[in-house]
């Protein structure tokens, strides 16, 4: 057993408190998958497949950890992913940019002799859509094998490339937008659960001197008519086919976090969205690493804090539980930023990523967890291997 801090949203399992759902193993191992770490996980419980984003490739395995197929050749940053049971596709955030993350990816790929047409002079942010039925063998090509289409996210592009004023400084990147990462599919917020949307969360730069980067930003899109936007991606010539604006642009006040929401996951058992982040660096905030966005409360329109020019936005609420400071609720939790996947019935797979000291290869172990109570955000954690 693993002893966790009482303040953490997971706690050690006692006895058989977290019995496994039928067919779901307690652990799933990826084995070594290269030099890039896992970014997100998604599960198709009906067909028995699990999907992993390893930054530049998507991996498909069965629940026993056997490799079924993979999509390789991406020279951008494939981040958080989510499975949509309505169309059988995996959706994920995909970024092309020339900041530290983009340069790091290209440098590593260059060392491995893989470029695939990408260059650092082009910026683009996309929702990637993977046709999972077509992923049938390893090393399928993201551009050539017709397994992936993309939709351009203009709103994120506009904020990333904009110049803004804050506290007398002229700054790049409106809202601190570094791109997009956290991705989930969920109904609307509030008592009336409306049609499902895809939610794409901004990555946010951790500039501690600006005050307009203290919100998480979620773009909401209805995907019913997205087929007209979807295009295969040519990484040497990025397209801009996508919706002109999101249906909603939500804000969640958490204080600044390093790179924004890493994993965003809708939990149907509670109706809430879990947001795992790298801790922020501003001393005036509690800098939690896990937040839960209240799905039962509608957004409220209000003035956003920290902006030179009065700016209104649709602000969502955090679940009032866990630790709290300055009106911000959250938890300190080691895991979740590399994979957080609700399975229904209060069960989750949570990724525990690792890097071999000898080979530098990255891997991930998925641990089955269960919420301790129906209306709680604490879990029992199975920690025996």
N, C-alpha and C positions, 0 to 999 in steps of 0.2 A: 504494500500500500504506500501511497505517497501522501505525506502530510502537507496540506496547503494552508495558507493564511486564512484566518477566519473572515478576512475582508474580501477574499477572492470569490468570484461567482461560481466556482467549482469547489466541491469538497470531497474528501475521500469516501469511497463506498464502504458500507458496513453490511456484512452478510450478503443477501441476494436482493438488495434494494433496487438494483438496476438490472432486472432480467432482460435478456436480449429479445427484441421482436423476432418473429419467425424469419429465418433466411438472412438475417443481418449479422455478420461476424463482428466480434468485439474489436478486432483490429484488422486493418488492411495495410499491407506494406507495398510501397512502390519499387523498392530497390533503387540502386544508383541510377540517376537520370541526367547526368551532365553537370556543368559548372553553374547553371542558373537555378535559383531556389524555386520551390513551388509557390505559386501565387494564389491559387484557389482550387476548390473542389466542388463537384456537382454529382448528384446521384440520381439515376433512373431506377427507382425501386421496383417498378413493374417489370422491366426487362432484365434487371440485375446487372447493371453496368455502373461504373464510377469513372468520372472524368477528372483529369488534373491539368491545370495550366502550369507549365514549367517555363514561363517567361517568353520563350521563343517557340514553344511547341505545345500542342494539346495531345494528351495521352488518354486512350480508352482501355480500361481493364474490366474484367469481370470481378465479382465481389470476393473471389478467392485470390485476387492479385495477379491473374494471368493476363498478359498483354494481348489485347485484341487488335489494336491499331494505333496509329499516331499521325498527327498532321504537323509537318516540319516546315522549315524554310522561312518563318517569319523573322524579319530583322527589326521589328518594333517590340514593344512591351505588351504582351498579352497578360492581363491582370486577373482580377476576380471573374469567376464564371458562375453561371446558374443554368439549371435545366428547366425547360418549359415543357411540361407534359402535354400541353394542348397541341403542339406541333412537333414534338420529339426532337427539338433542336437545343443545342447548347449555345447560350449567348455569353459574350465576354467583352470586356473593354480592351481596346487595342490602340496603342499610342505610337506615333512617330514624331520625335522631337530631338532637339540638339542641346539638351541640358545634360547634367551629370549622368542621369539614368540612361538617356539615349546614347551618349558617348560610351558609357561602360558596356552596353550591349554590343555596340558595333565593334569596339576594341576586342571583346572576347570572341565574337564571331570571326573577326579577321584572323585571330590567332588560330582558329579552327579551320580556316580556309573557306568560310561560308559568308557570302555577301548577298546573293540573290537579288541584286538590283537596288538595294537600299542605299540611301545617302543621307548625310546629316544636314542637308540644306533644305529639306522639305519637312513641314509640320502638318500633321493630320491626326484627328481623333475619331475613332470609329467604334460602333458596336459591331463586333464580329458575330456572324451567325453560322454555326457549324451544323451541317446535315449529318446527324449521327449515324443514320442508316448507311451512309456512304463510307464511313470510316471502318474499313474491313481489313486493313493490313498496315504494318509499320511503315514509317517513312513516306507517307503520302505527302505530296507537295501542295502547300497552301494556295499557290497560284494556278497550278496546272491540272490538278486532279478533281476539280469541281466539287470540293467538299466544304468550301467556305465562301460566303459572300459578306459584304460589309456595307454599313450605312454610316455616312458622314454625320458627325455631331457638330453642327455649325455653332451652336451656343457655346460649347466648350472652346472651340477654336477661337471664336471672337473674344471671349474673356481672356484666354491665354495670350493672345497677340495684342490686346489692348494696352494702352498707356493710361494711367490714372494718377490722381493726386491724393496723398494721404499725409496728414500732419506736416504740410509744407514741403513734402518731397514728391518729386515726379518719379513714378515707379512703373515698371513693367508688370503685366499680369493682373488684370482686374480680379478682385476677390482673392488674390494670391494664387490664382488657378494655375496648376502645373499640368493639368490634363484631366483624365478620368481613370478611375480604378474600381471602386466598389460597385457591384452589379447584382441586382435581384429583380425578380418579377413578383408583383404583389398587387392586391386590390388597393383602392383608394383609402385615404385616412379619414377617420371619423365613423359615426354610427352607421351611415349608409355606405356599405361596401360596394363600390361601383366597379366598372370594368377593370380588368387587370391592366397594369402598365409595367413597362420596364423602367427601373430606376437606376440611373448612372450617377455615381457620386464623384465629385471633384477630388483629384489630388490637390493638395494645398501646400505651397512652399512655407517653410518654417521661419520666415523673417520675423524676428522677435521685436523689431522696432516699429513695424506697421500695426495698425489697429483694425484694419478692414479684412483681416484673414482669420477671424476668430469663430467663424461659422463653418459647419459642414454644409455643403451645397449638393442637393439632389435634383437632377433633371428627370422629369417624368414624361414618358412617351407612350401613347397608345400604338401598339405595333400592328393593329389589324390591317392597315394599308401600307405596311413597310415593303411589301414585295415590289412596289413601284420604285423604291429607292435602292434596293439591294443590287449591288454590283460585285463581280469578282474584283479582287484587289491586285492592281499592278503596282508593286512597291517602287518601281522606277518612275512612276507617273501617277501620283495619288489623286483619286477622283474626289469630287465634292458633291456627291448625290446623297441628299438627306433632307430631313424636315427643316423648314426655315426657323422654327422655334419649338421649344418643348411645350407640352400641354400645361405643365406646372414647373416652377422653379422654386424648390423648397429650401429653407434655411434651418439649421439646427445649431443652437448656441452651445458649444462644448468648450470653448477656448481653442486656441490654435493647436493643431497636432501635426506631427512631422509626416508630410505627404498625404494628409487627409485620410479618408476612410479606405482601408486596405481591403477589408471584406465586409460586404453588406449582405445580410441574409434575412429573408422573411420567414418567420416561424408561424405556420398555420395554426398550431395549437394555442398560441397566445394572441395571435393577430398583430404581433409587434415585429419590428425590424431590428436586428442585432447589428451593431457597427463596431468592428474591431479596428484599432488604430495603433500606430506607433506613438508613444507618449510625446506630448508637446514639451516645449522648453521655456515657456513664459512663466515666471515665478508667481504671477498674480492668479494663476489658474491651478486647479487641483491636478491636472494632467493625468487623468485616468486613461486606461488602455482599452476599455470596453464600455460602450454606451448602448442603451436600448431605447429606440424611438417608439413612442406610444402610438400604436395603430388605431386605437379607439378614439383619439382626439383629433378633430379637424384642425387644419392649419388656421392660424390667426394672422390677419394682416396688421403689421406694425412697423414702426420705424426701426431700422437696423442700427445697432450700436457700432461706434467706431469709424463712421464715415464722415468725411469732410462735407460732402453735399448730402442733405437729407435724402435718404433712400428707404423706400418701403419694400417689404418682402413678405412672402408667405412663410411663417415660422411654425415649425412643428415642435411638439413637446417631448421631453424625455420621460420615461417611466420613473415616478418618484420612489425609488428604492435603491438599495446599496449604500455607498458612501455619498455624501453631499457636501458641497462647499460653494458658497456664493450663488446658490440656486441651480447649480449644475450637479446632476446625479450620474454616477458611474461606478466602475469597479477597476481594481488592479488585477490583471489576469495575464499570465505569460503567453498563452496561446490564442489562436483565433485570427491573427493577421495573415496567416498563410493558408487558411482554409477553415470555413465555418459553414456547415451544411445541415439545416433542419431536415428531418426525415418524416415528420408527422408523429403525433402521439406524444410529443414532448421529447423525442429522441433527436440527437445530433451526432454527426461525425465532426470531430475537431482535429485538424491537422497538427501534428508535431513534427516540424521540419528538423533536419539534421544535416551536417556536413562532415564528411570523413576527413580526419586530419591527414591521413596518408595519401588518399587519392584526390582530395578536394571535390569529390563527387557529392552532389546534393540528393537527398531522398526525403521521403515523408512517410510517417506512420499515422494512420487514421484511427482515432480512439472513439469508441461508441460511448456516448454520454446520455444521461436522462435528467430532465429537470426534476428537482426534488419535490415540487408541488405544482399543481396545475396552474396556479396564478403567480408562481415564483419565477425569478430569473436566476435562481441558484440551480446547480446540477449535482448529481452524483457522478463521480468520475471513476470509470474502471481503469485501474492503473497496474494490474498484475498482468504480466505477459506470459 
